[in-house]
Amino acid sequence: MKKIVPYLIIVAIIFLVQFSLSFFEKGTYEAYAFHTEKEVSLYNKMAAALPTGFNSIFAGSGECNLCHGTAGGGPNTTANQDANGNDVSPVADWKATMMANSAKDPFWRAKVSHEVLVNPSLQQEIESTCIQCHAPNGFFDAIHNGQPHYSIAEMVQDPLALDGVTCTSCHSMLPDGLGDVFSAGMSYDTTKTIYGPYSAPFTNPMVNMIGFTPSQGNHIKSSEMCGACHTLITHPVDTNGNPLGTHFVEQAIYHEWENSSYSTTNQTSCQDCHMPSINDNVVISDRPAWLTPRTPFGKHFLVGGNAFMLNLLKDNIDTLNLSANATEFDTVINRTINQLQHKTLDITLAEKQRVNDTAYYAIELTNKAGHKFPAGYPSRRAYIDFVVIDDLGDTLFHSGKVDNQYRLLDENPTYENHYNTITADNQVQIYEMVMGDVNSNVTTVLERAFANLKDNRIAPAGFTTTHANYDTVKVYGNAALDPNFNKNGMTEGTGKDSIFYNVHLNGYTGTLNVLATIYYQPVPPKWTDEMFAHNSTEIDLFKVLYDSADHVPVVVASASLNNPTGIKNISVNHLKVFPNPNSGTVYMEGLINIKTINLFSAEGKLVNTVIWNKLSKQSFNLPKAKGIYYLSIVKNNGDKESHKIIHQ
């Protein structure tokens, strides 16, 4: 008994010391090392979905999720919520993004395999270069511990690497050199420090639970931080794999942003768009219960534009062993489509004149993003679908026709030049970057990319050829000579492009219905052809997933003319057609004295005749195939009305 009493005294002293230290730092002490059965149970469930544990630098996202997720089970049940009680927890918003799935992305894995098959002697360099950004937690830990390279084979056995671009991938990054480094040249804190935007963070919970110390780091809100990976410079080789001693800019989104008004007059960072802030008071951790709310709070949406790959991931969760569920992917997909359709591009369509059997139209596109559109990886492209239909529903002109795999039918086999004026419907405007090898042949092999053959991606507002970093973000091809591409007379930086269509009418004198649609394709079929000519486990898997995927491109913007200048076309009793876009069911209101209701495809083919049920309101179902449809309604007195319908 006498031996036990001194032991209890020592324990009591230790407890009082710990209590005093935490009390004077802030608040009251909580025994963070011990958890209720409920907390342990919830934590184990999360651990099954998200990796836990640590390496020399990073932590698995499951460690962060305990306090910064929706199911932490901590004492503060209102934490990680906005003022309306909506979940804004960082891990929940991040989990189904392309960033979270960057290391498991089957397209990326297939492309790395393709590059290695073409240049097998460069396997170590190729894999290490690609993994740096797609699986930084594995790569930088390996390099920190003395490895010269880090392979795909090592990555697939490393749970923290497979966590993708995760919490500590960003929050452990040091400010050193940001803005000047590229191709994953960033540095990481190796003392287990976590950087966030807020001053005087309460450190005890994170220190005691996972061994990391939170600290303020304003660089976490800077575009320079994103630029470390989103400026990628490669070192070209010839078709035999021999180094050419030059460099090639695979992507330079950060430099595009620098060469824009968003980095100067607008003062808009990457995070402002891709991680939108709210001014609500948000408690950013669910423990301790008294933690002070913070504002503003950046939502971890990390939203981009690749709805195609997000849908593919969602449809193959088990095959790819993904952590997010279908509902979480749907949330991110909806955010992505909203970003594309409301924050990317504006379009105006006008009839300039109609004389001598020709109708003249002008489209103006305005880039609303702080970088080129499309941006990023060179596979991404957008094209204009331009259709002119007569009052019987017959197509008079169609530029941008596709087959059932959404492969452009009239595209040049090599690549389509940029147009200022389109005079034939076998010409199509495609906004894209086209890479050429040392022999000026089109290539999709990044290691062989020697020079750009074309880059007419629409520049952001404020973009000029006199900017200091224009050499990394040049315009190539006919767009550089186009007087309407990012120019207004001699003034650069409009962030716009104007395209003119001259439509020959072949004697037709009636009403013209015109529809212009901008479609976005992150992984178009033409890009995959070269890769699918090779075979590997990764390529073969992606081909199966790709062939079974929904290839309907996202509509970014559209405009129509149903009452061109000088042509009579009266509205049918203020008819309403909704919702638009929709998922397959269309409602009509204001139906009175209707003669015919016809549904046409975007190509002008009659798809269905809707029988009017004599009621002012009715609905009908669209065909299963997603895309653009055209509703033509004729009243008994001959008045007509047309509506574009987007099925997605």
Buried (B, 14 or more C-beta within 10 A) or exposed (E): EEEEEEEEEEEEEEEEEBEEEBEEEBBEBBEBEEBEEEBEEBBEEBBEBBBBEBBEBBBBBBBBBBBBBBBBBBBBEEBBBBEEEEEBBBBBBBBBBBBBBBBBBBBBBBBBBBBBBBBEEBBEBBBBBBBBBBBBBBBBBBBBEEEEBBBBEBBBEBBBBBBBBBBBBBBBBBBEEBBEBBBBBBBBBEEBBBBBBBEEBBBBBBBBBBEBBBBEBEBBBBBBBBBBBBBBBBBBBBBEEEEBEEEBBBBBBBBBBBBBBBBEEBEBBBBBBBBBBBEBEBBBBBBBBEBEEBEEBBBBBBBBBBBBBBBBBBBBBEEBEBBBEEEBBBBBBEBBBEBBBEEBBBBBBBBEEBEEEEBBBBBBBBBBBBBBBBBBBBBBBBBBBBBBBBBEBEBBBBBBBBEEEBBBEBBEEEBBBBBBBBEEBEBBBBBBBBBBBBEEEBBBBBBBBBEBBBBBBBBBBBBEBEBEEBEBBEBBBBBBEBEBBBBEEEEBBBBBBBBBBBBBBEEBEEBBBBBBBBBBBBBBBBBBEBBBEBEBEBBBBBBEBBEEBEBBBBBBBBBBBBBBEEBEBEBBBEBEBEEBBBEEEBBBBBBBEBBBBBBBBBBBEEBBEBEBEEEEEBEBEBEEEBBBBBBBBBBEEEBBBBBBBBBB
